[in-house]
Amino acid sequence: MAIFFMGSGLFFYVVLENFVKPRMLDKKLQAHPLLIFLSLIGGIKEFGIMGLVVGPVTVTLVVILWDFWKLYRRELILNKGHR
């Protein structure tokens, strides 16, 4: 009986951590679910339990910086044409 509870608890933990949590974070971060999933896995692998926070935050910062870079380059190209 204890093995059943341990197995079902592990199953629900894995489902919540790997499928439900990335979908909830996806709506807040506006990032692809696979990217969120990989950031959670990578964060846990590199930083342990703190990686649950560090991984997605790092990926979010990189995505934001990438978006700023694209906007900056677009503005440079548009302003270059108006001279």
DSSP file (Angstrom, degrees, kcal/mol; ACC not computed):
  #  RESIDUE AA STRUCTURE BP1 BP2  ACC     N-H-->O    O-->H-N    N-H-->O    O-->H-N    TCO  KAPPA ALPHA  PHI   PSI    X-CA   Y-CA   Z-CA
    1    1 A M     >        0   0    0      0, 0.0     4,-1.9     0, 0.0     5,-0.2   0.000 360.0 360.0 360.0 -40.4    0.0    0.0    0.0
    2    2 A A  H  >  +     0   0    0      1,-0.2     4,-2.4     2,-0.2     5,-0.2   0.867 360.0  54.4 -65.1 -35.4    2.8    2.4    0.8
    3    3 A I  H  > S+     0   0    0      2,-0.2     4,-2.7     1,-0.2    -1,-0.2   0.888 106.1  53.0 -65.3 -37.8    4.4    1.7   -2.6
    4    4 A F  H  > S+     0   0    0      2,-0.2     4,-2.8     1,-0.2     5,-0.2   0.934 111.3  45.1 -61.6 -46.7    1.2    2.7   -4.2
    5    5 A F  H  X S+     0   0    0     -4,-1.9     4,-2.4     2,-0.2    -2,-0.2   0.889 114.0  49.3 -65.7 -38.9    1.0    6.0   -2.4
    6    6 A M  H  X S+     0   0    0     -4,-2.4     4,-2.2     2,-0.2    -2,-0.2   0.922 113.7  46.4 -66.0 -42.7    4.6    6.7   -3.1
    7    7 A G  H  X S+     0   0    0     -4,-2.7     4,-2.3     2,-0.2    -2,-0.2   0.911 114.4  46.1 -66.0 -43.5    4.2    5.9   -6.8
    8    8 A S  H  X S+     0   0    0     -4,-2.8     4,-2.4     2,-0.2     5,-0.2   0.885 112.7  51.0 -69.1 -36.9    1.0    8.0   -7.2
    9    9 A G  H  X S+     0   0    0     -4,-2.4     4,-2.1    -5,-0.2    -2,-0.2   0.917 111.7  47.3 -64.0 -42.7    2.6   10.9   -5.3
   10   10 A L  H  X S+     0   0    0     -4,-2.2     4,-2.5     2,-0.2    -2,-0.2   0.898 111.0  52.6 -64.0 -41.1    5.7   10.8   -7.5
   11   11 A F  H  X S+     0   0    0     -4,-2.3     4,-2.5     1,-0.2    -2,-0.2   0.943 111.3  45.0 -60.4 -49.1    3.4   10.6  -10.6
   12   12 A F  H  X S+     0   0    0     -4,-2.4     4,-2.6     1,-0.2    -1,-0.2   0.870 112.4  52.5 -65.4 -36.4    1.4   13.7   -9.6
   13   13 A Y  H  X S+     0   0    0     -4,-2.1     4,-2.7    -5,-0.2     5,-0.2   0.932 110.9  46.7 -63.0 -45.9    4.6   15.6   -8.7
   14   14 A V  H  X S+     0   0    0     -4,-2.5     4,-2.4     2,-0.2     5,-0.3   0.917 113.3  48.8 -64.1 -43.4    6.2   14.9  -12.0
   15   15 A V  H  X>S+     0   0    0     -4,-2.5     4,-2.0    -5,-0.2     5,-1.6   0.934 114.5  45.1 -63.0 -45.9    3.0   15.8  -13.9
   16   16 A L  I  <>S+     0   0    0     -4,-2.6     5,-2.8     3,-0.2    -2,-0.2   0.933 117.6  43.0 -63.9 -46.2    2.6   19.1  -12.0
   17   17 A E  I  <5S+     0   0    0     -4,-2.7    -2,-0.2    -5,-0.2    -1,-0.2   0.862 123.8  34.1 -69.4 -36.6    6.3   20.1  -12.3
   18   18 A N  I  <5S+     0   0    0     -4,-2.4    -1,-0.2    -5,-0.2    -2,-0.2   0.665 133.6  15.5 -99.3 -17.2    6.7   19.2  -15.9
   19   19 A F  I  X5S+     0   0    0     -4,-2.0     4,-1.1    -5,-0.3    -3,-0.2   0.727 125.5  39.9-123.4 -46.8    3.4   19.9  -17.5
   20   20 A V  I  ><S+     0   0    0     -5,-1.6     4,-2.1     2,-0.2     5,-0.2   0.947 114.0  50.5 -75.4 -48.6    1.2   22.1  -15.4
   21   21 A K  H  ><S+     0   0    0     -5,-2.8     4,-2.5     1,-0.2     5,-0.2   0.909 109.1  50.5 -60.6 -45.6    3.8   24.5  -14.0
   22   22 A P  H  > S+     0   0    0      0, 0.0     4,-2.0     0, 0.0    -1,-0.2   0.878 110.2  51.3 -61.3 -34.3    5.3   25.4  -17.4
   23   23 A R  H  X S+     0   0    0     -4,-1.1     4,-1.2     2,-0.2    -2,-0.2   0.888 110.9  47.6 -68.9 -37.3    1.8   26.1  -18.8
   24   24 A M  H  X S+     0   0    0     -4,-2.1     4,-1.1     1,-0.2     3,-0.2   0.916 114.5  46.1 -68.4 -41.7    1.0   28.5  -15.9
   25   25 A L  H  X S+     0   0    0     -4,-2.5     4,-3.0     1,-0.2     5,-0.3   0.829 104.2  64.4 -68.2 -31.3    4.4   30.2  -16.3
   26   26 A D  H  X>S+     0   0    0     -4,-2.0     4,-1.8    -5,-0.2     5,-0.6   0.888 100.8  50.1 -59.6 -40.5    3.9   30.4  -20.1
   27   27 A K  H  <5S+     0   0    0     -4,-1.2    -1,-0.2    -3,-0.2    -2,-0.2   0.862 116.5  41.0 -68.1 -35.2    0.9   32.7  -19.7
   28   28 A K  H  <5S+     0   0    0     -4,-1.1    -2,-0.2     1,-0.1    -1,-0.2   0.879 123.8  35.9 -79.7 -39.0    2.7   35.1  -17.3
   29   29 A L  H  <5S-     0   0    0     -4,-3.0    -2,-0.2    -5,-0.1    -3,-0.2   0.627  93.7-136.8 -91.9 -14.5    6.1   35.1  -19.2
   30   30 A Q  T  <5 +     0   0    0     -4,-1.8     2,-0.3    -5,-0.3    -3,-0.1   0.917  59.4 130.5  55.0  47.9    4.7   34.9  -22.7
   31   31 A A      < -     0   0    0     -5,-0.6    -1,-0.2    -6,-0.2    -2,-0.1  -0.858  68.5 -84.0-124.3 161.2    7.3   32.4  -23.7
   32   32 A H     >  -     0   0    0     -2,-0.3     4,-1.9     1,-0.1     3,-0.5  -0.393  36.4-126.7 -64.6 138.6    7.1   29.1  -25.5
   33   33 A P  H  > S+     0   0    0      0, 0.0     4,-2.8     0, 0.0     5,-0.2   0.844 109.6  55.6 -58.1 -34.8    6.2   26.2  -23.1
   34   34 A L  H  > S+     0   0    0      2,-0.2     4,-2.7     1,-0.2     5,-0.2   0.893 106.3  51.1 -65.4 -37.4    9.2   24.2  -24.3
   35   35 A L  H  > S+     0   0    0     -3,-0.5     4,-2.0     2,-0.2    -1,-0.2   0.907 111.8  46.8 -64.5 -41.6   11.5   27.1  -23.4
   36   36 A I  H  X S+     0   0    0     -4,-1.9     4,-2.2     2,-0.2    -2,-0.2   0.919 112.3  50.7 -65.0 -43.7   10.0   27.3  -19.9
   37   37 A F  H  X S+     0   0    0     -4,-2.8     4,-2.4     1,-0.2    -2,-0.2   0.933 111.8  46.6 -60.1 -47.1   10.3   23.5  -19.5
   38   38 A L  H  X S+     0   0    0     -4,-2.7     4,-2.9     1,-0.2     5,-0.2   0.857 110.4  53.5 -65.7 -34.3   13.9   23.5  -20.5
   39   39 A S  H  X S+     0   0    0     -4,-2.0     4,-2.3    -5,-0.2    -1,-0.2   0.881 109.9  48.1 -68.4 -35.8   14.6   26.4  -18.2
   40   40 A L  H  X S+     0   0    0     -4,-2.2     4,-2.3     2,-0.2    -2,-0.2   0.937 115.0  44.4 -66.5 -46.2   13.1   24.6  -15.3
   41   41 A I  H  X S+     0   0    0     -4,-2.4     4,-2.4     2,-0.2    -2,-0.2   0.939 117.1  45.2 -64.5 -47.0   15.1   21.4  -16.0
   42   42 A G  H  X S+     0   0    0     -4,-2.9     4,-2.3     1,-0.2     5,-0.3   0.892 112.7  51.5 -64.2 -39.7   18.3   23.3  -16.6
   43   43 A G  H  X S+     0   0    0     -4,-2.3     4,-2.8    -5,-0.2     5,-0.3   0.910 111.5  46.4 -63.5 -42.5   17.8   25.4  -13.5
   44   44 A I  H  X S+     0   0    0     -4,-2.3     4,-1.6     7,-0.3    -2,-0.2   0.907 112.9  50.6 -65.9 -41.1   17.2   22.4  -11.3
   45   45 A K  H  < S+     0   0    0     -4,-2.4    -2,-0.2    -5,-0.2    -1,-0.2   0.903 121.2  32.2 -64.6 -40.8   20.2   20.6  -12.8
   46   46 A E  H  < S+     0   0    0     -4,-2.3    -2,-0.2    -5,-0.2    -1,-0.2   0.862 135.2  20.7 -86.1 -37.4   22.6   23.5  -12.2
   47   47 A F  H >< S-     0   0    0     -4,-2.8     3,-1.0     1,-0.3    -3,-0.2   0.364  90.2-139.6-119.0   4.3   21.3   25.2   -9.1
   48   48 A G  G >< S-     0   0    0     -4,-1.6     3,-1.3    -5,-0.3    -1,-0.3  -0.468  75.5 -10.0  71.9-142.0   19.2   22.5   -7.3
   49   49 A I  G >  S+     0   0    0      1,-0.3     3,-1.4     2,-0.2     4,-0.3   0.819 135.1  60.4 -64.6 -31.2   15.9   23.7   -5.7
   50   50 A M  G X> S+     0   0    0     -3,-1.0     4,-2.6     1,-0.3     3,-1.5   0.726  88.7  75.6 -66.7 -20.0   16.8   27.4   -6.3
   51   51 A G  H <> S+     0   0    0     -3,-1.3     4,-2.0     1,-0.3    -7,-0.3   0.714  77.3  73.0 -65.0 -21.0   16.9   26.5  -10.0
   52   52 A L  H <4 S+     0   0    0     -3,-1.4    -1,-0.3    -4,-0.3    -2,-0.2   0.814 113.9  25.6 -61.4 -28.1   13.1   26.5  -10.0
   53   53 A V  H <> S+     0   0    0     -3,-1.5     4,-1.8    -4,-0.3    -2,-0.2   0.824 122.8  51.5 -98.5 -45.4   13.4   30.3   -9.7
   54   54 A V  H  X S+     0   0    0     -4,-2.6     4,-2.5     1,-0.2     5,-0.2   0.894 106.2  54.6 -64.9 -42.4   16.8   31.0  -11.3
   55   55 A G  H  X S+     0   0    0     -4,-2.0     4,-2.3     1,-0.2     5,-0.2   0.962 112.8  38.6 -59.5 -58.4   16.2   29.1  -14.5
   56   56 A P  H  > S+     0   0    0      0, 0.0     4,-2.5     0, 0.0    -1,-0.2   0.862 116.1  53.3 -63.4 -34.6   13.0   30.7  -15.7
   57   57 A V  H  X S+     0   0    0     -4,-1.8     4,-2.4     2,-0.2    -2,-0.2   0.927 110.2  47.7 -65.3 -43.2   14.1   34.2  -14.5
   58   58 A T  H  X S+     0   0    0     -4,-2.5     4,-2.2     2,-0.2    -1,-0.2   0.926 113.4  46.9 -62.8 -45.5   17.4   33.9  -16.5
   59   59 A V  H  X S+     0   0    0     -4,-2.3     4,-2.5    -5,-0.2    -1,-0.2   0.896 111.2  52.6 -64.7 -39.2   15.6   32.7  -19.6
   60   60 A T  H  X S+     0   0    0     -4,-2.5     4,-2.5     2,-0.2    -2,-0.2   0.916 108.9  49.6 -62.6 -43.0   13.0   35.5  -19.2
   61   61 A L  H  X S+     0   0    0     -4,-2.4     4,-2.6     2,-0.2    -1,-0.2   0.904 111.1  49.7 -62.4 -40.8   15.8   38.1  -19.0
   62   62 A V  H  X S+     0   0    0     -4,-2.2     4,-2.3     2,-0.2    -2,-0.2   0.915 111.4  48.7 -64.3 -42.5   17.5   36.7  -22.1
   63   63 A V  H  X S+     0   0    0     -4,-2.5     4,-2.3     2,-0.2    -2,-0.2   0.912 112.4  48.4 -63.9 -42.4   14.2   36.8  -24.0
   64   64 A I  H  X S+     0   0    0     -4,-2.5     4,-2.4     2,-0.2    -2,-0.2   0.928 112.3  48.2 -63.7 -45.5   13.5   40.4  -22.9
   65   65 A L  H  X S+     0   0    0     -4,-2.6     4,-2.3     1,-0.2    -1,-0.2   0.885 110.4  52.4 -62.7 -37.9   17.0   41.5  -23.9
   66   66 A W  H  X S+     0   0    0     -4,-2.3     4,-2.2     2,-0.2    -1,-0.2   0.914 109.3  49.2 -63.7 -42.8   16.6   39.7  -27.2
   67   67 A D  H  X S+     0   0    0     -4,-2.3     4,-2.3     2,-0.2    -2,-0.2   0.908 111.2  49.5 -63.2 -42.3   13.3   41.6  -27.9
   68   68 A F  H  X S+     0   0    0     -4,-2.4     4,-2.7     1,-0.2    -2,-0.2   0.906 109.6  52.1 -61.8 -40.9   15.0   44.9  -27.0
   69   69 A W  H  X S+     0   0    0     -4,-2.3     4,-2.5     2,-0.2    -2,-0.2   0.907 109.0  49.7 -62.9 -41.9   17.9   44.1  -29.3
   70   70 A K  H  X S+     0   0    0     -4,-2.2     4,-2.2     2,-0.2    -1,-0.2   0.914 112.7  47.3 -63.4 -42.4   15.4   43.4  -32.2
   71   71 A L  H  X S+     0   0    0     -4,-2.3     4,-2.4     2,-0.2    -2,-0.2   0.908 111.6  51.0 -64.2 -41.5   13.6   46.7  -31.5
   72   72 A Y  H  X S+     0   0    0     -4,-2.7     4,-2.2     1,-0.2    -2,-0.2   0.923 111.5  46.7 -62.1 -45.7   16.9   48.6  -31.4
   73   73 A R  H  X S+     0   0    0     -4,-2.5     4,-2.4     2,-0.2    -1,-0.2   0.885 111.0  52.5 -64.8 -38.2   18.1   47.1  -34.7
   74   74 A R  H  X S+     0   0    0     -4,-2.2     4,-2.6     1,-0.2    -2,-0.2   0.919 110.0  48.4 -63.9 -42.5   14.7   47.9  -36.3
   75   75 A E  H  X S+     0   0    0     -4,-2.4     4,-2.8     2,-0.2     5,-0.2   0.895 110.2  52.1 -64.1 -40.0   15.0   51.5  -35.2
   76   76 A L  H  X S+     0   0    0     -4,-2.2     4,-1.8     2,-0.2    -2,-0.2   0.920 112.0  45.9 -61.5 -43.4   18.5   51.7  -36.5
   77   77 A I  H  X S+     0   0    0     -4,-2.4     4,-1.3     2,-0.2    -2,-0.2   0.915 114.8  46.9 -67.0 -43.0   17.5   50.4  -39.9
   78   78 A L  H  X S+     0   0    0     -4,-2.6     4,-0.7     1,-0.2    -2,-0.2   0.912 114.3  46.6 -66.2 -42.4   14.4   52.7  -40.1
   79   79 A N  H  < S+     0   0    0     -4,-2.8     3,-0.5     1,-0.2     4,-0.3   0.813 106.7  58.8 -70.3 -29.7   16.4   55.8  -39.0
   80   80 A K  H >< S+     0   0    0     -4,-1.8     3,-0.8    -5,-0.2    -1,-0.2   0.854 103.4  52.7 -66.6 -34.8   19.2   55.0  -41.4
   81   81 A G  H 3< S+     0   0    0     -4,-1.3    -1,-0.2     1,-0.2    -2,-0.2   0.695 102.4  59.2 -74.7 -19.2   16.7   55.2  -44.3
   82   82 A H  T 3<        0   0    0     -4,-0.7    -1,-0.2    -3,-0.5    -2,-0.2   0.421 360.0 360.0 -91.9   0.7   15.4   58.6  -43.4
   83   83 A R    <         0   0    0     -3,-0.8    -1,-0.2    -4,-0.3    -2,-0.1   0.475 360.0 360.0 -78.5 360.0   18.7   60.5  -43.6
